Amino acid sequence: MAMHLQSRGLLQCTQSVNQVFRGFCTAPPSGDKTEPHTEPSVVVDRLEGMPIVTIGINRPEKRNSVDTETSEALKIAFQEFEQDPDLHCAVLHGLGGNFCAGYDLEELSELDNSGNLANKMAEILMDQGPMGPTKMYLTKPVIAAVNGYCVAGGLELAIMCDLRVVEENSKMGFLNRRFGVPLIDGGTVRLPKLIGLSRAMDLILTGRMLDPKEALEWGLANRVCSSGTAYGQAVNLAKEIVKFPQDCLLADRGSAIYAAYDARSREEAMDYETEHSASVLTTEAIQGAKKFTAGWGRSGKFNVNKVTEPEVGDQS
């Protein structure tokens, strides 16, 4: 019944990060943990028969705040997702009623008391962001299923993702502003690109909570849904995305990200788009054109990827 993701890299790190890979369950994730320290801090589930993986933060007693162990487990989970050619989309979520309340400040305070703060911070910052995967360059789509608290570093995790499905009772904001904890997981870089500098400054400087409805109007949330449905809707959205021809989808995604972050001019961005889409024109685009001439996808219908459709070669 359970499907285990078996990977050499993960097996080597199992004992150190206490990470368990379990089978995908169609029911919403449960957060009722009577023995919080016996459960893995990150739960990775693969949808049976589909190229989708869900990555769940599992520290409900701490509102899914991220400590060193959880940060490492998240990094490993995303590395495995990135390196697995059979996985096309990931859903990041939190178990137990909250997405993520940021970095575990209790651990931070204990590091200060131990006298090891400087060494630990240098170790984290040189290797990765404190939240784990936020400095990775992911080449495949990730969807955040946001519920409950999505604040501080948790919001930075959410804006690392390509899309955000947000429940109507979610709480989003940089509450770390109150305690002098800086944004070092990409928040100051990604947020202005997503919603514009003026609105980003509103959140960064004030630390105020952002209502999900306002988040939708600003473009921070891509979907707003009723309480308890973000996980299911994010998974359904992932199922829709993986139906499309993936080479084309990844080329377009990569081109958009390059134009937003890396291109020095419009001309450079246009050249990048042309260069990275050329190979798709001779492969997936030709196949798609044959489907269109055979009658698939007319009038905007999304029927071009049906399992029962005839082979393209039989339709020409």
Backbone hydrogen bonds, N-H to C=O, Kabsch-Sander energy under -0.5 kcal/mol:
donor,donor_aa,acceptor,acceptor_aa,energy
4,H,2,A,-0.5
5,L,3,M,-0.5
6,Q,4,H,-0.9
7,S,5,L,-0.7
11,L,7,S,-2.8
12,Q,8,R,-1.8
13,C,9,G,-0.7
13,C,10,L,-0.7
14,T,10,L,-0.6
14,T,11,L,-0.7
17,V,13,C,-2.0
18,N,14,T,-1.6
19,Q,14,T,-0.8
20,V,42,V,-0.7
22,R,20,V,-0.6
22,R,44,V,-1.3
24,F,46,R,-1.0
33,K,31,G,-1.3
34,T,32,D,-0.6
38,T,35,E,-1.8
39,E,36,P,-0.8
43,V,56,G,-2.7
44,V,20,V,-1.1
44,V,42,V,-0.5
45,D,43,V,-0.5
45,D,54,T,-2.5
46,R,22,R,-0.7
47,L,52,I,-2.3
50,M,47,L,-2.0
52,I,50,M,-1.2
53,V,89,C,-1.9
54,T,45,D,-3.5
55,I,91,V,-3.2
56,G,43,V,-3.2
56,G,54,T,-0.5
57,I,93,H,-2.5
58,N,41,S,-3.3
62,K,59,R,-2.3
63,R,60,P,-1.6
64,N,59,R,-2.7
65,S,62,K,-1.5
66,V,102,G,-2.7
67,D,65,S,-0.5
71,S,67,D,-2.7
72,E,68,T,-2.2
73,A,69,E,-2.1
74,L,70,T,-2.7
75,K,71,S,-2.2
76,I,72,E,-2.4
77,A,73,A,-2.4
78,F,74,L,-2.3
79,Q,75,K,-2.3
80,E,76,I,-2.6
81,F,77,A,-1.9
82,E,78,F,-2.6
83,Q,79,Q,-2.1
84,D,80,E,-1.2
87,L,84,D,-1.7
88,H,51,P,-3.2
89,C,51,P,-1.5
90,A,141,P,-1.7
91,V,53,V,-2.2
92,L,143,I,-2.8
93,H,55,I,-2.4
94,G,145,A,-0.5
95,L,57,I,-2.7
99,F,147,N,-2.1
99,F,149,Y,-0.7
100,C,149,Y,-2.4
101,A,63,R,-1.1
104,D,66,V,-2.6
105,L,103,Y,-1.1
108,L,104,D,-1.7
109,S,105,L,-2.5
110,E,106,E,-1.9
111,L,107,E,-2.0
112,D,108,L,-1.6
113,N,109,S,-1.7
114,S,110,E,-1.7
115,G,111,L,-0.7
115,G,112,D,-0.8
116,N,111,L,-1.4
117,L,111,L,-0.7
120,K,116,N,-2.4
121,M,117,L,-2.9
122,A,118,A,-2.2
123,E,119,N,-2.1
124,I,120,K,-2.4
125,L,121,M,-2.8
126,M,122,A,-2.0
127,D,123,E,-1.2
128,Q,124,I,-3.2
129,G,132,G,-0.5
132,G,129,G,-2.0
136,M,133,P,-2.0
138,L,136,M,-0.9
143,I,90,A,-2.8
144,A,163,L,-2.9
145,A,92,L,-2.9
145,A,143,I,-0.5
146,V,144,A,-0.8
146,V,165,V,-3.1
150,C,171,K,-3.1
151,V,100,C,-1.7
152,A,173,G,-2.2
154,G,151,V,-2.5
155,L,152,A,-0.8
156,E,152,A,-1.5
157,L,153,G,-2.0
158,A,154,G,-1.9
159,I,155,L,-2.3
160,M,156,E,-0.8
161,C,157,L,-0.7
161,C,158,A,-0.9
162,D,142,V,-2.0
163,L,142,V,-1.5
165,V,144,A,-3.0
166,V,164,R,-0.6
166,V,223,R,-3.1
167,E,146,V,-2.4
168,E,225,C,-2.4
170,S,167,E,-2.0
171,K,148,G,-3.0
172,M,170,S,-0.5
172,M,210,L,-0.9
173,G,150,C,-1.1
175,L,173,G,-1.1
177,R,174,F,-1.8
178,R,175,L,-1.6
179,F,176,N,-1.4
180,G,176,N,-0.6
180,G,177,R,-0.7
181,V,176,N,-1.6
184,I,182,P,-0.8
189,V,186,G,-0.6
190,R,186,G,-3.1
191,L,187,G,-1.6
193,K,189,V,-0.7
194,L,190,R,-1.9
195,I,191,L,-2.6
196,G,192,P,-1.7
200,A,196,G,-2.2
201,M,197,L,-2.7
202,D,198,S,-1.5
203,L,199,R,-1.5
204,I,200,A,-3.0
205,L,201,M,-2.8
206,T,202,D,-1.1
207,G,203,L,-1.9
210,L,172,M,-3.6
211,D,209,M,-0.5
215,A,211,D,-2.7
216,L,212,P,-2.0
217,E,213,K,-1.9
218,W,214,E,-2.2
219,G,215,A,-1.0
220,L,215,A,-1.9
221,A,215,A,-1.8
222,N,164,R,-2.3
223,R,164,R,-1.6
225,C,166,V,-2.4
229,T,226,S,-1.6
233,Q,229,T,-2.6
234,A,230,A,-2.7
235,V,231,Y,-2.3
236,N,232,G,-2.2
237,L,233,Q,-2.2
238,A,234,A,-2.2
239,K,235,V,-2.2
240,E,236,N,-1.6
241,I,237,L,-2.1
242,V,238,A,-2.3
243,K,240,E,-0.8
244,F,241,I,-1.2
249,L,245,P,-1.8
250,L,246,Q,-2.8
251,A,247,D,-2.0
252,D,248,C,-2.4
253,R,249,L,-2.4
254,G,250,L,-2.7
255,S,251,A,-2.1
256,A,252,D,-2.2
257,I,253,R,-2.2
258,Y,254,G,-2.3
259,A,255,S,-2.4
260,A,256,A,-1.8
261,Y,257,I,-2.2
262,D,258,Y,-2.1
263,A,258,Y,-2.4
269,A,265,S,-2.0
270,M,266,R,-2.5
271,D,267,E,-2.4
272,Y,268,E,-2.2
273,E,269,A,-2.2
274,T,270,M,-2.2
275,E,271,D,-2.6
276,H,272,Y,-2.4
277,S,273,E,-0.8
277,S,274,T,-0.7
278,A,274,T,-1.0
281,L,277,S,-1.4
282,T,278,A,-0.8
282,T,279,S,-0.5
283,T,280,V,-1.2
285,A,280,V,-2.5
287,Q,283,T,-2.0
288,G,284,E,-2.8
289,A,285,A,-2.3
290,K,286,I,-1.9
291,K,287,Q,-1.8
292,F,288,G,-2.3
293,T,289,A,-2.3
294,A,290,K,-1.3
295,G,292,F,-1.6
296,W,291,K,-2.4
298,R,295,G,-0.7
300,G,297,G,-0.8
301,K,298,R,-1.4
306,K,303,N,-0.9
309,E,306,K,-1.3
314,D,311,E,-1.2
315,Q,312,V,-1.5
316,S,312,V,-0.7
